[in-house]
Amino acid sequence: MTYAVILRPRAEDDIRSAFEWYESQQPALGEDFLVHIRGTLEHIGEFPDASPLFYKGVRRALVTKFPYLAFYVAEPTRVVVLAVLHTSRNPAAWPRR
C-alpha cells in the first residue's frame, strides 16, 4: 500500500528555498534537487516505517545526493512531511521555527 504524502506549508517553503539556492548556484541543479526530493517522498510514501525515529513519532529520511533530511510523521492513511532541512542545521530547532 502506498500512503498519500502531504507536505505542510513549512516543508513546501523549505523545498522552495533549497531549490532557489541550488538553481542560483548552477542552472538545472535546482531541478536535480527536486528530482531527488520527489524520490525521497515517494520512498516515504511506500515505506513510511523504514526511516529511523527521530523524536516522539517523527521520522527522518535522508535525501539522496543532497545533504537534506525530510522530517515526517506516519499516520494510519497518510504521511505528513513537517520540514525539509539541510543536514548542517540543528534538527532540534525545527519544531520552533
One Martini backbone bead per residue (centre of mass of N, CA, C, O) as a GRO file, in nm:
protein
   97
    1MET     BB    1   0.096   0.037   0.023
    2THR     BB    2   0.030   0.370  -0.059
    3TYR     BB    3   0.085   0.675   0.072
    4ALA     BB    4   0.001   0.976   0.136
    5VAL     BB    5   0.171   1.287   0.069
    6ILE     BB    6   0.207   1.555   0.297
    7LEU     BB    7   0.269   1.903   0.282
    8ARG     BB    8   0.369   2.132   0.463
    9PRO     BB    9   0.425   2.461   0.429
   10ARG     BB   10   0.714   2.450   0.545
   11ALA     BB   11   0.820   2.231   0.353
   12GLU     BB   12   0.768   2.387   0.094
   13ASP     BB   13   0.957   2.620   0.168
   14ASP     BB   14   1.214   2.454   0.196
   15ILE     BB   15   1.220   2.352  -0.097
   16ARG     BB   16   1.214   2.624  -0.240
   17SER     BB   17   1.474   2.740  -0.117
   18ALA     BB   18   1.665   2.520  -0.215
   19PHE     BB   19   1.609   2.545  -0.512
   20GLU     BB   20   1.696   2.842  -0.544
   21TRP     BB   21   1.985   2.803  -0.450
   22TYR     BB   22   2.075   2.588  -0.656
   23GLU     BB   23   1.998   2.755  -0.908
   24SER     BB   24   2.206   2.991  -0.836
   25GLN     BB   25   2.465   2.802  -0.867
   26GLN     BB   26   2.318   2.609  -1.095
   27PRO     BB   27   2.193   2.514  -1.365
   28ALA     BB   28   1.961   2.247  -1.281
   29LEU     BB   29   2.013   2.182  -0.977
   30GLY     BB   30   1.727   2.225  -0.872
   31GLU     BB   31   1.598   1.998  -1.037
   32ASP     BB   32   1.765   1.774  -0.912
   33PHE     BB   33   1.662   1.815  -0.629
   34LEU     BB   34   1.361   1.753  -0.693
   35VAL     BB   35   1.403   1.463  -0.782
   36HIS     BB   36   1.512   1.367  -0.500
   37ILE     BB   37   1.272   1.449  -0.334
   38ARG     BB   38   1.060   1.279  -0.478
   39GLY     BB   39   1.197   1.009  -0.415
   40THR     BB   40   1.175   1.033  -0.110
   41LEU     BB   41   0.865   1.065  -0.095
   42GLU     BB   42   0.798   0.797  -0.229
   43HIS     BB   43   0.941   0.619  -0.021
   44ILE     BB   44   0.776   0.710   0.220
   45GLY     BB   45   0.498   0.616   0.100
   46GLU     BB   46   0.590   0.307   0.083
   47PHE     BB   47   0.803   0.334   0.360
   48PRO     BB   48   0.733   0.482   0.654
   49ASP     BB   49   0.910   0.276   0.860
   50ALA     BB   50   1.219   0.287   0.750
   51SER     BB   51   1.281   0.523   0.909
   52PRO     BB   52   1.407   0.677   1.164
   53LEU     BB   53   1.362   0.776   1.465
   54PHE     BB   54   1.373   1.096   1.629
   55TYR     BB   55   1.080   1.215   1.766
   56LYS     BB   56   0.788   1.141   1.871
   57GLY     BB   57   0.718   0.995   1.571
   58VAL     BB   58   0.950   1.120   1.423
   59ARG     BB   59   1.094   1.110   1.109
   60ARG     BB   60   1.396   1.047   0.902
   61ALA     BB   61   1.503   1.135   0.567
   62LEU     BB   62   1.733   1.091   0.328
   63VAL     BB   63   1.862   1.270   0.070
   64THR     BB   64   1.980   1.205  -0.219
   65LYS     BB   65   2.291   1.382  -0.292
   66PHE     BB   66   2.167   1.558  -0.059
   67PRO     BB   67   2.189   1.759   0.248
   68TYR     BB   68   1.893   1.622   0.339
   69LEU     BB   69   1.598   1.625   0.552
   70ALA     BB   70   1.301   1.443   0.617
   71PHE     BB   71   1.029   1.528   0.820
   72TYR     BB   72   0.798   1.281   0.966
   73VAL     BB   73   0.459   1.144   0.981
   74ALA     BB   74   0.300   0.841   1.045
   75GLU     BB   75  -0.008   0.754   0.943
   76PRO     BB   76  -0.261   0.540   0.869
   77THR     BB   77  -0.312   0.704   0.557
   78ARG     BB   78  -0.051   0.894   0.600
   79VAL     BB   79   0.203   1.141   0.520
   80VAL     BB   80   0.371   1.398   0.712
   81VAL     BB   81   0.551   1.674   0.616
   82LEU     BB   82   0.724   1.913   0.816
   83ALA     BB   83   1.035   1.903   0.704
   84VAL     BB   84   1.328   2.046   0.515
   85LEU     BB   85   1.670   1.993   0.597
   86HIS     BB   86   1.972   2.070   0.649
   87THR     BB   87   2.229   1.890   0.801
   88SER     BB   88   2.364   2.154   0.945
   89ARG     BB   89   2.120   2.175   1.100
   90ASN     BB   90   1.938   2.189   1.382
   91PRO     BB   91   1.693   1.955   1.444
   92ALA     BB   92   1.580   2.072   1.721
   93ALA     BB   93   1.474   2.358   1.589
   94TRP     BB   94   1.228   2.303   1.391
   95PRO     BB   95   0.970   2.329   1.583
   96ARG     BB   96   1.034   2.657   1.637
   97ARG     BB   97   0.974   2.792   1.343
   0.00000   0.00000   0.00000
